[in-house]
Every structure is written in structure tokens, then in C-alpha cells.
Amino acid sequence: MPDTEMPKAFDPLAVEAGWYARWEADALFVADPNSDKPKFTMCFPPPNITGELHMGHALQTAIYDLIARFRRMNGQEVLFLPGYDHAAIATQNVIEKQLAREGTTKEELGRDRFAARVEAWYEQVGATIINQLRLLGASMDWSRLRFTMDSRYVRSVMTAFVAFYDRGWIYRAPRIVNWCPHDRSAISDLEIEWEEHQDTLYFIRYPVEGGGEVVIATVRPETMLADTGVAVNPDDDRYRHLVGKTAVLPLVGRKLPIVADDAVEKDFGTGALKVTPGHDPMDYEIGQRHGLEIINGMHEDGSMQVPGLPYDGLPALEARKRVVDDLKAQGLLVKEEPYTHEVGHCDRCHTVIEPLISEQWWLQMDEMRDNALAASDAGKVRWHPERYERTYLDWLRGLRDWNIGRQLWLGHRVPVYHCDNGHVVVSVDPPGECPECGSKNLTQDPDVLDTWFSSALWPFATLGWPDETEDLEAFYPTDVNCTAREIINLWVSRMIMTGIEFMGEVPFADVVIHCQVQAADGSRMSKSLGTGVDPRDLITKYGTDALRAWAASVAMSSQDVRFDETRVEGYRRFCNKLWNATRLILGSPGTPPAESPGTLEAREHLEDRWILSRLSVARRDVTAGIDGFEFQDSINAAYGFAWNEFCDWYLESIKERLRAGDAAAQDVAYFCLDNLLRLLHPFMPFVTEELWSRLPGDRDYVMRAEWPELLDRFVDPGAEEEFQQVMAIVEEVRGHRQAAGAPARGGHLHLDGISGPVAGLAARLGQVELVQEVDGGVPLAIAPGRVSFPAGSGDARRQKERQRLEEDLAKMEAKLANPDFQAKAPPEVVANLNERADATREAVRRLTTGE
């Protein structure tokens, strides 16, 4: 397209939707299981179907998609499989809030109407998520879209449960769990958010039979009503004489054995611990070790369950007040102290968690844990960054049985059925009758499975397991899993364990842990708190490519990243830079290379040899960064080459040659642009596809172009060294011109002992005339020579600059004269300051003498 037909600026909104539609219409995202190409598979972490995607999703999508596009361009058959997760507890909370606003509840609605409401939500939000992923340019194979509640996936989940049950690994037992009184369900340790609370520590006197007392300290005196023991540390001399005796529970009268246990912290409170096995995980363990009775002191809604006592049925906080008042009345409350501590909250509804005893479904983990540890020992899973393998292994080594049941209405129902004769049937498909007695009166267990149970099957259930499908054979194991660190234990570890168990292989070779995006002030991004950022707003403002390039530049940061919108804006300017560079090249006269630029022998001009050598370095660095999951290195290498070297230096140096229709300049410029667009495509797919389509010749999509080949034949250290000298001279000339207040063009440059190509190019780019001799002027520091400029308004500027330098020098000299600095500062710091002072003195001298 001629220059006159190309808009002056890149408008992302004008091109993005069109290119995505064309890619999809031409089936560029669809993977062929029968292809002869090497297979490369990624199953996208399914977003929760609870609403809109956030910045974390945008970052994650950008990383996944750049890997997918890179692998396609490298000749691999890529399956980038999309899907979303039903997120039972989170979705149920969202819908219950909607019902509350409508003045009703799920109980009033009933299970059938609630299920219909959920289905409508799935359809609406599922479509929203898919549209947002399309906006982000995700080249996902939509023909294989999966949902953890679709019929095929449900069958996979049921099959896994039955298989575990048949192995004898699934059992039902009462144990202490994290209970959410709002959702009335158990939740995982990993689904608790800890928040700081300002509470009161109560010191309570427990009488000891036979005389004496023991004082305990607790933040929750209402739980004492379910105490069944008192524990002290065996090494605590204060209480050794009490071990084996019996305390009497105030307000209740229950006899409490006093036991010695290493778990008791001597320095907390009084060093004596009230033991409530039914309401505290550590107390439960102490109770198990000493055979203490377990009393469940709370109902499922968080109210007190203490029959026969005046506190029965009261909400916990109200019961606390009554208990404290009664203790005071009986003279059993010794004192109260303010106390700050961390309290667990449900990460979905933010209700305070109540540990309590509940009959639950459990999955034994020892064998799967050991197999996963063996796989790590064998190096079958690589972690990026490596430090996260320690997080994974530490958790795995301490792994206990998994509570896989949840007491919700939404999710995969446990496939366990009871007939009216007491028989238990465990079946993938709902049984028509009891196989033992033939009874047709069957009742399904009301529990649903933990969402993470179904998600653990994602890498192979999405490919058709348990059926032996073409996709499963072709695309498992997958290659990469990229996620955030907070679900290493919740999800990544469980996928590894179930993959080994059901498929005999780890589900992926590489685990990539990206950073978390924080609000600008360092707080957690939250829509409800007003600190969230909607990726769609950024796309509307700056375009998808700018957002994706930003994501690549920060994703693998060693620390979490505070969101800085100006960086996204910077990549929007980068898109315009590429656009304008392309306009310049396309606008040059003459006949551009039709098919394969880069075929001419571009050896005559230093700038041509230099840019081709730098292109080879950029290709190497971009490729290495993606291969090594150091995406910031890749985008920085591409950006640095494109903006600084290609646009700012090379195109500036060949402008005159392009205007003259120089064939070599055109050939090299087109060749560099061709390769640059391919290098940038995984990061910035839309602007690169648009610019690629405008290059001469009959071109296919850049998405289907081959990744740039190794360009070692262009590596030219000599040219790089010479052009580096050119840049240094030009930058110094420009600095002197600015200091002198001289016009933008004009002046004379004399260089001693510098090669002709270097001197000529430096003079041209510095906008000065190369001469044999310069009268007066300013000496160059970077090379032997001088430069002079036409008269300008530089005297005042020179005076101001000299004054600034003199002030800086005075500060440096004062520091160097300080004996404490000389004695305490590292030698290299002192040496560096001396060098800076010498350089500043020389600069002051030059400005003073006019040299």
C-alpha cells in the first residue's frame, strides 16, 4: 500500500477485531492431532465463572499466548486449549448475593430452580469470559472449549472418584475441618485469608481438684464450654507438679485431665493451654495424642451447641459476652489484655472460619504424594523460577489426607448412593437399582466435591480421558503450565499427582510462576475496594498490543509488580514508532523487494553491516528469553533493537539513501522490518499482523510465518565496534551543540585518526561538516578531535552549566575531605567518587577556557 494510503498513526481499535476474526475464520487456532509436526500443548488455567477477567488473567493470557504463537512459528502443532471452571463456592456466593438483593434465598428457590439460575449464569458469564479472551488476542482452539461442568467433564470427575474409591483411598470420617458458617461448608487450609484482628486476651482461673488452680489465657472464652483438657509443656517447671491431676471447667463443672504436651508454647499467655479438641486444629492433635473427649461446641451456622447451658444457640460473639460476664460474677476472670493476632476468613465470603468436627469425605494422599516426589527427584518437572520448587516440595512432604467434600448446592455431586436397605453404591453413572438387593429407592449423598478435585484432572480430562481419544494420544502430556504462586499447592501439585496416577506421566514438563499485579499503592487489586483495573479499559485506551507487551515485561519479575499505567502507555507509543518506521520505508521511491528481502550483499555501508549484526543479536536474545521463560529479556531485546537501533539510528542514517531509492538500503530496511515483525508477533500480534500485511509481495499471515532463522552470517563485531564509535561521537556532538545553544544544524567537525566511514557517518548524523581543521571550538572527549558551531545563545547556558558543575564538585570535594567517609566507605566507592570529581573538574575547566 502506498504511503499516502497508510494512516499517520496506528489505531488499534480499527484493526484488532478484524484480524482476530480473520485468524479464527481461517482456523489458524485449530490443532490437528494427525499432523506430522511436533506437538506442543497448553491447557489454559480455567478462569472462575464468577464474573469478568482481571489484570492477573490478562497477564497470564498474554504469557500463554506468546508461547503458543512462538511455538507455531517454530513449526510445532500447537494445541492451546481454553476452558473455564465452575468455582462452586465462589459462584454460589455470587448467586446468593444476587438472590439476597432480590429479597429471596436459595432455600426459598429450591434446588431445581437454583440449578436453573446457575445454568443461566454459566451461559451469560461463560460468553463474557470467552469474549474477553478474544479481546486479549488469545489464539485458543475454541473448537475444544471445555467447562468443568460439561457432561464429558462431569463423567471424568465421576470416573476419578470411583477409581480412587475402588483403590480404597476414599473414606468418610469425622475430623476437624475449616468450617465456613456462611456457606455451611468445609473449606481447604489453602482457601483461608488471614486478617489482623484487635481482640482481648482473657485470663481465666480453672480450679484444680485437691486444691490450687491453673490460669489459662484465651482469645475465645466461649469455646471453653467444649474444653476436655488442660495441657502444659513437659519442660515447664511451673506446672510439672500439676501433670496427671484434674482441673474443673468453670461454668460447666466438667473434669479436665491435665496433660503434658510438647505442642504447648511456654511463652504464650500463662503457658497453660485449655484444650478444645472439637474447635482447634492443634487442640485436636493434642486430644488425639492423649485420648481426650471431643465435644462439638458449635452448630453449622456458628451458633453455640452446648445443650443444657444458658449459652446454647447464641451467636458466638453474644455467647462470649455472656461467658465473660458470668466468669467475672464468679470471680474466675483474672484479667484482660489487648491482643493482636491473625484470624482466618473464608477467601470467598470473608466470614470468620470456625474449626469444628465434621463428617467428611477424605482422599488418602500418601501414595500419590510419594510418586510426585519421585517425579521431582527424577527432574521430570522444571520450575521457573527454580525457587518455587521448594514451595511445592515443602508442602508435598507434609501432605495429609485431602478433605474432598463440600456442603454446597453447586458442584459435582459425590457419586455415592444409599438404598433403603442400607447398602452403599458407588457408580460413575446414576444406578437404576441397588446391585445387592435390587431396591430402586436410592438416595445420592448430598455433598459435592471440592472444586480443586475436578480441576486436578484438567490436563487430561480436557483431552477426553477416561476415553482413549485422538487428542489424548496426540497432546498428552502437555508442555507448560503457567500460573500464580498462590495455587501451586491447590492446583499444580494435584495435577501432577493425578496425572501420574491416571496417565502414568507428569502432566507438563515446565511450571512457570508469574508475578502478581498489585494496585499502584502496593495494595491488593480489588474491584470492591476500588483498586481494581479492568483490562478492557486499558485495551480501549491503549490497544491490546500495548497491554500484552507490558505483561511480558513484568510477568517474571522476582517480586510482585505495582501496576504503572504509564508503562502500558509507553508500549502504545512503541506501536506508533513501528507504524511510522514502516511508513518511512514503504514511502521510499524505487521498486521494493517483492519476496525475499535480505538477498543483496549489503557490505558497502557501515550502517547496513551494523544493523544486520544487531538484528542477529536481537533474534538470539528474543529466542533465548522465550525458551528460558524470561519474557522480560525477550521484549526488552526486541524493544531495544526496534526503537533504539533500527528506528533511531539505522533509519536516521539511511534516510537520504532511502529518498534516493538506494536498492541496498531498501533491501536491508525491508529485511530488518520483516524479521522484526516476526520477532515481535508473539508479544504484539495485532500491530505486527497489520504492518506485515502492508509489506510488498504476496504475504500469508505473519502468524503463520516461520520464526526468523539464525542470522549468524551477519554477525560483524568490527561493524558493531565502529558504529558504537559513531554513536558515541554523535551523542557528544549533540551534547555540545545543546550546551552551546547552537542551531540544530551546521558546524564543523575535525577527527584525528578515525576511519573514513566512521568519520563521515558521524558527521552526517551529527549535522556537521567534516573538515581537516577547526579553529577554536570544543575538544571531544570520546575521540581525538574538535567541534565548532555557528553562533547561538550558548554563553548563558554554558555559564549555568558551569555553575551547576561547580556546585556538584564542591559537594564531592567536601565528602572526600571528610575523614569518616574515607575510613568507613568501601574503597571502590571512594575511588568512584574521586573519578567523578576529576571528570567534573575537567568539565569545569573546559567550560571556563572554552576549549
Secondary structure, DSSP 8 states (H G I E B T S, - for coil): --GGGS-SS--HHHHHHHHHHHHHHTTTT---TT-SS-EEEEE----BTTS---HHHHHHHHHHHHHHHHHHHTT-EEEEE-EEB--HHHHHHHHHHHHHHTT--HHHH-HHHHHHHHHHHHHHHHHHHHHHHHHTT----GGG-EETTSHHHHHHHHHHHHHHHHTT-EEEEEEEEEEETTTTEEE-GGGEEEEEEEEEEEEEEEEBTTS-EEEEEES-GGGGGG--EEEE-TT-TTTGGGTT-EEE-TTT--EEEEEE-TTS-TTSTTSEEEE-TTT-HHHHHHHHHHT------B-TTSBB--TTSTTTT-BHHHHHHHHHHHHHHTT-EEEEEEEEEEEEEETTT--B-EEEEEEEEEE--HHHHHHHHHHHHTT-SEEESTHHHHHHHHHHHT---EE-EE--SSS-B--EEEETTS-EEE-SS--SS-TTT----EEE-S-EE-HHHHHTTHHHHTTTTTS--HHHHHH-S-SEEEEEGGGIIIIIHHHHHHHHHHHSS-S-SEEEEE--EE-TTSSB--TTTT----HHHHHHHH-HHHHHHHHHHHTT-SS-EE--HHHHHHHHHHHHHHHHHHHHHHTSSS---SS-TT-S---S-HHHHHHHHHHHHHHHHHHHHHHTT-HHHHHHHHHIIIIIIIIIIIIHHTHHHHHTT-HHHHHHHHHHHHHHHHHHTTT-HHHHHHHHHHSSS----GGGS------GGG--HHHHHHHHHHHHHHHHHHHHHHHHT--SS--EEEESS--HHHHHHHHHHTT-EE-S--SS-EE-SSSSEEEE----SHHHHHHHHHHHHHHHHHHHHHHHT-HHHHHHS-HHHHHHHHHHHHHHHHHHHHHHHT-
